[in-house]
Amino acid sequence: MKSLGIVLLALLLAGCDRPRETQLHLDASRQLQRNIDTSPLRASCEHIARGREWLTARSVQQLEKHHCQNVLRSASETNFLNTAIYTQTMPVVCGSIQGRSFTGTTLTRRFIYSYDEKALVIRPETEQDKSRFEDRKALEQLQNDFQNQWAKYCR
């Protein structure tokens, strides 16, 4: 009877080291907010827009000249379209987000969030989506890398 109790306790505790779905979604959301809000290009676009919601035609031209139509304006105005949690090798959240750019266009991006690595990767759609660590790679190569990661972890 004592050994049965130990086995049952071990079975109950076996899943406790894994994060819950709510925790995974919260962590992915926080990391997404951090990625959007700390984007270097976002700061320069914010400087041009000067925090205004309504922009003049000249302001829009300036924003487009600096490729701000490809930059998410605000993490708080960016929403999850869909998400799914996969745990084959490690817990990951895969999905897509949608938000507004500085010029008012709607941007949709796919993402992968790794709980173990505490890292979120947004699929690059334009040259402006590349991080400072990815400058040496071509956009097509980064997109292929993302697609390979998606195929590996999000199925």
N, C-alpha and C positions, 0 to 999 in steps of 0.2 A: 504494500500500500504506500509506503514511504517513497519507494522508487517511482511509482506511478505519479505521485505528487510532484516530484522533481522533474520528471519528463514533461508533465503538463505545464509547469512553470517555465521550463526552457522553451516550449513551443509558444507560449504567450509572449515571452520576451524576445523571441526571434525577430519579430517585425518592428520592434520599438526603435531600432537604430535608423529606420527609414523615415524621412520627413512625410508629413501628411500632405494631402493635396492642397489644402488651404495654405499651408506654409510655403509650398512650392509656388503657388500663384502669387502670394504676397512678395516673396523674394524676387520672382521674375518681374513683378510690377515695380519694385524699388530699383532694381538694376536697370530696367527700361527707362525710368525717370532719370536716373543718374546719367545714362548714356546720352539721352536727348539733351538734358540741361547742361552737360559739360562739353558738348560738341564745340570745337574751336570755331567752326564756321557759323554756328548759331550766334555766337557773341558778336561777330562782325555784322551779321544780318540784323540782329537786335539793335545795334548802333545805328544802322541806316533807317530802320523802321521807327526808331525812337519810342517803342512801346505803344504806338498807335494802332488801333484796330482799323480805322478808315484811312486809306492811303491815297495820296494824290497820284495822278498818272506819272508824274516825274519820279516819285518815290518807288513806284512799281518798276519803272524802267531801271532805276538804280539797283533795286533788289535783283531783278533779272540779270543785269549785267554782272552781278557777283554770284549768280547761280543760286539765289536764295529760294527759288521756286522748287528746289529739290531738298530743302532743309525743313524738318519738322519744327514748327514754331514753339510748341509748348507740350511738355509731357502731361500736364493736367488736362489738356484738350485732346489727347491721343487715347484712343480706346482699343481694347482687345476686340478683334472680330471673332476669333475662335482660338481655342487652345486645347491641347491634348497633352497628357502626361504619359511618358514612356519610361520604363524602368528595366529594360533588357540588361544593359551593362552598368548604367548609372542613372539616377533620376534626372530626367530632362523634361522641360516644358517646351513644346513646339507650337507655333501658331502664327497668327498675323495680327497686325495692328493697323489702325487707320487714324490719320490726323490731318491737320491743315498745315500748309506751308506758309512762309512769310508773305507770299503773293496771293494767298487765299485758295490755291488749288488743293485738292484732296490727294493725299499720298497714302499708299497702301504698301506695307512692307511685311515680309515674313521674318521670323526670328527663331532662334534656338537659345534656350537658357539652360546651363548646366549647374545643377545645385552643388555638386561636389567641387567644381572649379570656381563657383560663384562668378560665372562669366556669361554675358549675354552677347550674342552676335546677331546683328541685323543684316539681312541680305543686302549687299550693295547694289543699287540700281543705277547710280550715276557715279562719275568721278568724285563728286562731293561727298559721297557716302564712305569713301575710303578713310581709314584712320591714319594717323601719322606713322603707324607701324606697318601699314600696308602700301605705302606710297611706291615702293619699288615693283609691286606686282601690277599686272594689267587688270583692268576691270573684269574682263572675261575670265581670267584665271581665278580671281576672287569669287566670282559667281559660280564657277565650277567647283571650287573648294567648298562653298556653302552648300551646293547641291549634293556633293558627296557626303558631307556631314548630315544633311537632312535625310539622305537615303540610309545612312548608317544608324542614326539615332531616333529618327521620327517615323518609324514604320513598325 
